[in-house]
Amino acid sequence: MLLLAAIVAALIGILELLHVSAAMLIGALGGALVFSLLLRQDLRFPEPLYLLGQALLGASIGASIDLDTLRSIGGDWPIVLLVSLATIIGSVLLGLMLSARGTITPETAIFSSVPGGASGLTVMSRDLGADDRVVTVLQYLRVVIIVASLPFIVNLVFHPSGAGTSARTPSTEHLVPALAFTAVSVAVGLLLGRFARLPAGGVFGPMIVAAVTHGWFGTVGVPQVLQQAAFVLIGLSVGLRFTRAALATIRSLLPLALLNIVIVMTMCAAMGAWLAQMTGLNSLDGYLATTPGGFSAVLAIATTTGGDLTFVTAAQLVRLLIILAGAPVFVWFLRRR
């Protein structure tokens, strides 16, 4: 554990010196990958800590949601819906490439390839006839690649100013109400996400509660140190999922799977550019709104680059809901053929 902490701290320090966006997130992810894959250490990340990281991020985003902006999305919903459907259909067709060799079933290939909803799809996959081991590894392989590359792509391609919408950060004199706001958002939000069975409830439950209640506590948000802690927890959770044993389960599929991931990322980037053009958003918001997977990481990047959190969250949520609702129907269709 101390070795992992040392590696993560060193990477975060280097990335901070290089002024890389979301240095805490990418440093934690990179340190976890070094720990798991290069040093061959096996450490299971506690699920409650991952939920806590998601909840803190959700509360931070909820405090930043502008209801006027949310209303302004109304006219763009058809375009957001069209982009989501096109992305899902394209990724399903690409996923069928993975089953062409006959080593995995079409159900497994599709669940492994559809972007977004990684945790929900891996839970559903076994009950719907897919190989959940392959689905888990391929889904989180894509998440790792996206989370690792996203800060660098954002900095090199979009050159964000970081001056747009961002999470509220309380001043010292507002620390007590900020902590109270955070505690209420996290505790009540996690309960809401669980009992209402929200998709990605660890993020959306606290986000909804924070959006509704943040005015009750004054102009406060999640303290900066807790936001950074959330990034670290999310990065560690994703990185520690990858052991050599996990990668061994997909060794024969790896080249095709990597090609699939690159094509899906390229397709989503093209969709994002079109979405930005049609809605009048800047290109960074369009890209973040369509990025395929790593939902928590995408929102974390948006909070550090001045992205339009409301639009990015809404667009990602639309695709997530379509995927989780449509997966059982699509598998039923495949079995009927």
LOKOLKE-855144 format. One record per residue (C-alpha): residue in one letter; x, z, y. Coordinates in steps of 0.001 Angstrom, whole numbers, always signed. Layout:
@code = A; x = X; z = Z; y = Y
...
! end
This chain:
@code = M; x = +0; z = +0; y = +0
@code = L; x = +2823; z = +838; y = +2398
@code = L; x = +4525; z = -2466; y = +1529
@code = L; x = +1351; z = -4382; y = +2334
@code = A; x = +986; z = -2521; y = +5645
@code = A; x = +4599; z = -3327; y = +6574
@code = I; x = +4200; z = -7040; y = +5800
@code = V; x = +932; z = -7262; y = +7746
@code = A; x = +2371; z = -5391; y = +10738
@code = A; x = +5421; z = -7684; y = +10829
@code = L; x = +3330; z = -10860; y = +10709
@code = I; x = +932; z = -9614; y = +13369
@code = G; x = +3864; z = -8772; y = +15629
@code = I; x = +5340; z = -12255; y = +15242
@code = L; x = +1992; z = -13958; y = +15894
@code = E; x = +1359; z = -11788; y = +18957
@code = L; x = +4745; z = -12832; y = +20357
@code = L; x = +3768; z = -16481; y = +19776
@code = H; x = +385; z = -15877; y = +21523
@code = V; x = -1580; z = -17154; y = +18527
@code = S; x = -5363; z = -16669; y = +18768
@code = A; x = -6759; z = -14035; y = +16391
@code = A; x = -3272; z = -12801; y = +15513
@code = M; x = -4730; z = -9705; y = +13844
@code = L; x = -6910; z = -11805; y = +11558
@code = I; x = -4295; z = -14357; y = +10565
@code = G; x = -1560; z = -11723; y = +10227
@code = A; x = -3676; z = -9634; y = +7857
@code = L; x = -4611; z = -12712; y = +5845
@code = G; x = -1018; z = -13943; y = +5627
@code = G; x = +302; z = -10514; y = +4681
@code = A; x = -2294; z = -10173; y = +1925
@code = L; x = -1395; z = -13603; y = +515
@code = V; x = +2314; z = -12766; y = +489
@code = F; x = +1535; z = -9459; y = -1211
@code = S; x = -725; z = -11027; y = -3867
@code = L; x = +927; z = -14367; y = -4602
@code = L; x = +4621; z = -14067; y = -3754
@code = L; x = +5191; z = -10417; y = -4658
@code = R; x = +2665; z = -10587; y = -7528
@code = Q; x = +1006; z = -7336; y = -6556
@code = D; x = -2603; z = -6742; y = -7580
@code = L; x = -4669; z = -4602; y = -5202
@code = R; x = -8455; z = -4586; y = -5099
@code = F; x = -9763; z = -4341; y = -1556
@code = P; x = -12558; z = -1745; y = -1226
@code = E; x = -15890; z = -3481; y = -658
@code = P; x = -17114; z = -814; y = +1831
@code = L; x = -14144; z = -1588; y = +4101
@code = Y; x = -14967; z = -5296; y = +4011
@code = L; x = -18574; z = -4501; y = +4941
@code = L; x = -17324; z = -2300; y = +7761
@code = G; x = -15192; z = -5147; y = +9110
@code = Q; x = -18156; z = -7521; y = +8978
@code = A; x = -20413; z = -4968; y = +10636
@code = L; x = -18000; z = -4287; y = +13507
@code = L; x = -17655; z = -8019; y = +14098
@code = G; x = -21436; z = -8473; y = +14002
@code = A; x = -21968; z = -5645; y = +16506
@code = S; x = -19335; z = -7137; y = +18798
@code = I; x = -21039; z = -10517; y = +18719
@code = G; x = -24509; z = -9028; y = +19182
@code = A; x = -23372; z = -7292; y = +22374
@code = S; x = -22392; z = -10681; y = +23760
@code = I; x = -25538; z = -12634; y = +22949
@code = D; x = -27171; z = -14004; y = +26065
@code = L; x = -30927; z = -14418; y = +25573
@code = D; x = -31084; z = -17105; y = +28263
@code = T; x = -28496; z = -19123; y = +26362
@code = L; x = -30413; z = -18552; y = +23137
@code = R; x = -33546; z = -19990; y = +24717
@code = S; x = -31616; z = -22992; y = +25992
@code = I; x = -30744; z = -23974; y = +22413
@code = G; x = -34402; z = -24763; y = +21812
@code = G; x = -34130; z = -28426; y = +22670
@code = D; x = -31008; z = -28843; y = +20530
@code = W; x = -32434; z = -27419; y = +17291
@code = P; x = -33273; z = -30850; y = +15812
@code = I; x = -29674; z = -31980; y = +16305
@code = V; x = -28283; z = -28731; y = +14863
@code = L; x = -30593; z = -29101; y = +11864
@code = L; x = -29599; z = -32749; y = +11339
@code = V; x = -25889; z = -31898; y = +11462
@code = S; x = -26388; z = -29045; y = +8982
@code = L; x = -28284; z = -31236; y = +6529
@code = A; x = -25766; z = -34080; y = +6811
@code = T; x = -22880; z = -31682; y = +6199
@code = I; x = -24544; z = -30184; y = +3125
@code = I; x = -25468; z = -33573; y = +1638
@code = G; x = -21962; z = -34904; y = +2215
@code = S; x = -20341; z = -31876; y = +618
@code = V; x = -22686; z = -32067; y = -2400
@code = L; x = -21653; z = -35682; y = -2993
@code = L; x = -17997; z = -34736; y = -2645
@code = G; x = -18543; z = -31802; y = -4992
@code = L; x = -19744; z = -34118; y = -7726
@code = M; x = -16223; z = -35617; y = -7705
@code = L; x = -15010; z = -32347; y = -9211
@code = S; x = -17311; z = -32776; y = -12205
@code = A; x = -16337; z = -36414; y = -12819
@code = R; x = -13521; z = -35397; y = -15191
@code = G; x = -15947; z = -33425; y = -17325
@code = T; x = -14044; z = -30131; y = -17065
@code = I; x = -16814; z = -28399; y = -15101
@code = T; x = -20559; z = -28936; y = -14878
@code = P; x = -22282; z = -30557; y = -11881
@code = E; x = -23856; z = -27187; y = -11025
@code = T; x = -20442; z = -25532; y = -10889
@code = A; x = -18988; z = -28394; y = -8856
@code = I; x = -21756; z = -28263; y = -6267
@code = F; x = -21702; z = -24480; y = -5890
@code = S; x = -17922; z = -24689; y = -5500
@code = S; x = -18035; z = -27330; y = -2779
@code = V; x = -20946; z = -26551; y = -468
@code = P; x = -19564; z = -25050; y = +2764
@code = G; x = -20768; z = -21683; y = +3978
@code = G; x = -22399; z = -18776; y = +2191
@code = A; x = -19421; z = -18169; y = -100
@code = S; x = -20434; z = -14636; y = -1024
@code = G; x = -24094; z = -15546; y = -1522
@code = L; x = -23318; z = -18627; y = -3600
@code = T; x = -20882; z = -16812; y = -5872
@code = V; x = -23491; z = -14128; y = -6557
@code = M; x = -26192; z = -16729; y = -7291
@code = S; x = -24038; z = -19126; y = -9294
@code = R; x = -24091; z = -17383; y = -12687
@code = D; x = -27871; z = -16963; y = -12687
@code = L; x = -28296; z = -20647; y = -11857
@code = G; x = -26093; z = -21929; y = -14682
@code = A; x = -22751; z = -22385; y = -12921
@code = D; x = -19371; z = -20905; y = -13907
@code = D; x = -19076; z = -18086; y = -11396
@code = R; x = -15300; z = -17689; y = -11968
@code = V; x = -14589; z = -21257; y = -10850
@code = V; x = -17123; z = -21036; y = -8013
@code = T; x = -15561; z = -17824; y = -6701
@code = V; x = -11993; z = -19115; y = -6723
@code = L; x = -12785; z = -22526; y = -5195
@code = Q; x = -15105; z = -21095; y = -2544
@code = Y; x = -12537; z = -18539; y = -1425
@code = L; x = -9686; z = -21037; y = -1682
@code = R; x = -11506; z = -23042; y = +986
@code = V; x = -12112; z = -19890; y = +3018
@code = V; x = -8406; z = -18987; y = +2882
@code = I; x = -7330; z = -22499; y = +3945
@code = I; x = -9834; z = -22557; y = +6809
@code = V; x = -9051; z = -19032; y = +8004
@code = A; x = -5304; z = -19710; y = +7843
@code = S; x = -5489; z = -23059; y = +9658
@code = L; x = -8250; z = -22348; y = +12167
@code = P; x = -6234; z = -20479; y = +14832
@code = F; x = -3513; z = -23134; y = +14793
@code = I; x = -5966; z = -26046; y = +14934
@code = V; x = -7832; z = -24374; y = +17803
@code = N; x = -4622; z = -23792; y = +19775
@code = L; x = -2990; z = -27163; y = +19088
@code = V; x = -6064; z = -29376; y = +19481
@code = F; x = -8414; z = -27584; y = +21872
@code = H; x = -6078; z = -25443; y = +24040
@code = P; x = -8702; z = -22734; y = +24679
@code = S; x = -8589; z = -20871; y = +27971
@code = G; x = -10294; z = -17765; y = +26596
@code = A; x = -12274; z = -17533; y = +29819
@code = G; x = -15762; z = -18143; y = +28473
@code = T; x = -18256; z = -15874; y = +26756
@code = S; x = -16550; z = -13004; y = +25014
@code = A; x = -17495; z = -9681; y = +23532
@code = R; x = -17983; z = -6871; y = +26020
@code = T; x = -15058; z = -4463; y = +26066
@code = P; x = -15837; z = -1031; y = +27507
@code = S; x = -13661; z = +697; y = +30063
@code = T; x = -12271; z = +4151; y = +29328
@code = E; x = -15044; z = +5994; y = +31168
@code = H; x = -17639; z = +4177; y = +29054
@code = L; x = -15959; z = +5020; y = +25761
@code = V; x = -18546; z = +7567; y = +24570
@code = P; x = -21606; z = +5289; y = +25042
@code = A; x = -19583; z = +2414; y = +23558
@code = L; x = -18839; z = +4430; y = +20429
@code = A; x = -22492; z = +5497; y = +20224
@code = F; x = -23611; z = +1876; y = +20573
@code = T; x = -21155; z = +809; y = +17866
@code = A; x = -22225; z = +3566; y = +15475
@code = V; x = -25923; z = +2757; y = +15868
@code = S; x = -25374; z = -994; y = +15524
@code = V; x = -23231; z = -642; y = +12405
@code = A; x = -25282; z = +2020; y = +10607
@code = V; x = -28758; z = +669; y = +11356
@code = G; x = -27578; z = -2940; y = +11033
@code = L; x = -26130; z = -2451; y = +7556
@code = L; x = -29370; z = -827; y = +6427
@code = L; x = -31350; z = -3708; y = +7930
@code = G; x = -29133; z = -6288; y = +6251
@code = R; x = -29477; z = -4567; y = +2895
@code = F; x = -33189; z = -3855; y = +2802
@code = A; x = -34243; z = -7095; y = +4499
@code = R; x = -31843; z = -9019; y = +2229
@code = L; x = -30468; z = -11002; y = +5134
@code = P; x = -27938; z = -13747; y = +4329
@code = A; x = -24485; z = -12443; y = +5266
@code = G; x = -26290; z = -9190; y = +6047
@code = G; x = -23042; z = -7361; y = +6772
@code = V; x = -22663; z = -9522; y = +9883
@code = F; x = -26235; z = -10403; y = +10794
@code = G; x = -27802; z = -6959; y = +10437
@code = P; x = -25460; z = -5276; y = +12950
@code = M; x = -25536; z = -8371; y = +15157
@code = I; x = -29329; z = -8251; y = +15423
@code = V; x = -29384; z = -4506; y = +16098
@code = A; x = -26615; z = -4835; y = +18703
@code = A; x = -28361; z = -7719; y = +20472
@code = V; x = -31571; z = -5686; y = +20720
@code = T; x = -30084; z = -2320; y = +21688
@code = H; x = -26952; z = -2949; y = +23753
@code = G; x = -28923; z = -2726; y = +27017
@code = W; x = -29962; z = +815; y = +26116
@code = F; x = -26351; z = +1994; y = +26325
@code = G; x = -25429; z = +264; y = +29588
@code = T; x = -22983; z = -2617; y = +29876
@code = V; x = -20851; z = -1607; y = +26907
@code = G; x = -19700; z = -3231; y = +23711
@code = V; x = -17566; z = -2489; y = +20687
@code = P; x = -14219; z = -954; y = +21772
@code = Q; x = -11319; z = -3383; y = +21590
@code = V; x = -9427; z = -1333; y = +19003
@code = L; x = -12416; z = -1489; y = +16636
@code = Q; x = -12770; z = -5236; y = +17150
@code = Q; x = -9131; z = -5677; y = +16176
@code = A; x = -9612; z = -3393; y = +13170
@code = A; x = -12497; z = -5627; y = +12062
@code = F; x = -10235; z = -8682; y = +12132
@code = V; x = -7647; z = -6888; y = +9997
@code = L; x = -10208; z = -5755; y = +7422
@code = I; x = -11682; z = -9255; y = +7093
@code = G; x = -8251; z = -10865; y = +6750
@code = L; x = -7127; z = -8386; y = +4098
@code = S; x = -10315; z = -8801; y = +2095
@code = V; x = -10052; z = -12594; y = +1941
@code = G; x = -6320; z = -12640; y = +1209
@code = L; x = -6332; z = -10028; y = -1543
@code = R; x = -8918; z = -11980; y = -3540
@code = F; x = -6195; z = -14453; y = -4437
@code = T; x = -4003; z = -13465; y = -7346
@code = R; x = -2001; z = -15718; y = -9641
@code = A; x = -4556; z = -15054; y = -12373
@code = A; x = -7370; z = -16288; y = -10138
@code = L; x = -5534; z = -19483; y = -9269
@code = A; x = -4710; z = -20066; y = -12951
@code = T; x = -8426; z = -20520; y = -13676
@code = I; x = -8508; z = -23704; y = -11566
@code = R; x = -4990; z = -25073; y = -12152
@code = S; x = -6163; z = -28409; y = -13559
@code = L; x = -8701; z = -28816; y = -10744
@code = L; x = -6394; z = -27798; y = -7920
@code = P; x = -5244; z = -31241; y = -6630
@code = L; x = -8788; z = -32614; y = -6563
@code = A; x = -10132; z = -29378; y = -5121
@code = L; x = -7596; z = -29447; y = -2273
@code = L; x = -8484; z = -33076; y = -1512
@code = N; x = -12152; z = -32085; y = -1520
@code = I; x = -11480; z = -29276; y = +966
@code = V; x = -9545; z = -31555; y = +3327
@code = I; x = -12295; z = -34177; y = +3273
@code = V; x = -15021; z = -31571; y = +3885
@code = M; x = -13049; z = -30112; y = +6804
@code = T; x = -12562; z = -33586; y = +8295
@code = M; x = -16232; z = -34454; y = +7838
@code = C; x = -17333; z = -31225; y = +9503
@code = A; x = -14927; z = -31796; y = +12413
@code = A; x = -16450; z = -35244; y = +12951
@code = M; x = -19928; z = -33719; y = +12840
@code = G; x = -18806; z = -31108; y = +15353
@code = A; x = -17557; z = -33776; y = +17748
@code = W; x = -20890; z = -35593; y = +17529
@code = L; x = -22800; z = -32319; y = +17985
@code = A; x = -20798; z = -31521; y = +21125
@code = Q; x = -21427; z = -34990; y = +22525
@code = M; x = -25170; z = -34843; y = +21877
@code = T; x = -25712; z = -31303; y = +23200
@code = G; x = -23286; z = -31269; y = +26127
@code = L; x = -21176; z = -28486; y = +24589
@code = N; x = -17418; z = -28511; y = +24841
@code = S; x = -15541; z = -29857; y = +21840
@code = L; x = -14297; z = -26411; y = +20756
@code = D; x = -17840; z = -25043; y = +20457
@code = G; x = -18888; z = -28108; y = +18450
@code = Y; x = -15947; z = -27646; y = +16114
@code = L; x = -16583; z = -23935; y = +15574
@code = A; x = -20308; z = -24499; y = +15056
@code = T; x = -19658; z = -26856; y = +12128
@code = T; x = -16495; z = -25372; y = +10578
@code = P; x = -17156; z = -25203; y = +6809
@code = G; x = -16943; z = -21588; y = +5710
@code = G; x = -15209; z = -18404; y = +6657
@code = F; x = -18212; z = -17364; y = +8746
@code = S; x = -16709; z = -14050; y = +9847
@code = A; x = -13416; z = -15738; y = +10715
@code = V; x = -15141; z = -18483; y = +12719
@code = L; x = -16979; z = -15908; y = +14810
@code = A; x = -13795; z = -13891; y = +15202
@code = I; x = -12027; z = -16963; y = +16578
@code = A; x = -14970; z = -17640; y = +18903
@code = T; x = -14733; z = -14127; y = +20363
@code = T; x = -11043; z = -14587; y = +21182
@code = T; x = -11201; z = -18115; y = +22598
@code = G; x = -14154; z = -17870; y = +24956
@code = G; x = -16463; z = -19857; y = +22696
@code = D; x = -20248; z = -19967; y = +23109
@code = L; x = -20993; z = -17219; y = +20594
@code = T; x = -24748; z = -17688; y = +20722
@code = F; x = -24666; z = -21382; y = +19888
@code = V; x = -21898; z = -21085; y = +17278
@code = T; x = -23724; z = -18222; y = +15560
@code = A; x = -27065; z = -20050; y = +15603
@code = A; x = -25604; z = -23283; y = +14206
@code = Q; x = -23705; z = -21484; y = +11438
@code = L; x = -26802; z = -19452; y = +10559
@code = V; x = -29010; z = -22552; y = +10265
@code = R; x = -26633; z = -24095; y = +7717
@code = L; x = -26258; z = -20807; y = +5841
@code = L; x = -30021; z = -20369; y = +5495
@code = I; x = -30493; z = -23948; y = +4281
@code = I; x = -27749; z = -23507; y = +1674
@code = L; x = -28989; z = -20197; y = +286
@code = A; x = -32629; z = -21277; y = +274
@code = G; x = -31944; z = -24731; y = -1121
@code = A; x = -29440; z = -23904; y = -3874
@code = P; x = -32008; z = -22880; y = -6530
@code = V; x = -34163; z = -25932; y = -5752
@code = F; x = -31207; z = -28300; y = -6055
@code = V; x = -30069; z = -26815; y = -9378
@code = W; x = -33635; z = -27170; y = -10692
@code = F; x = -33544; z = -30845; y = -9687
@code = L; x = -30222; z = -31383; y = -11524
@code = R; x = -31587; z = -29815; y = -14698
@code = R; x = -34690; z = -32009; y = -14586
@code = R; x = -32602; z = -35176; y = -14596
! end
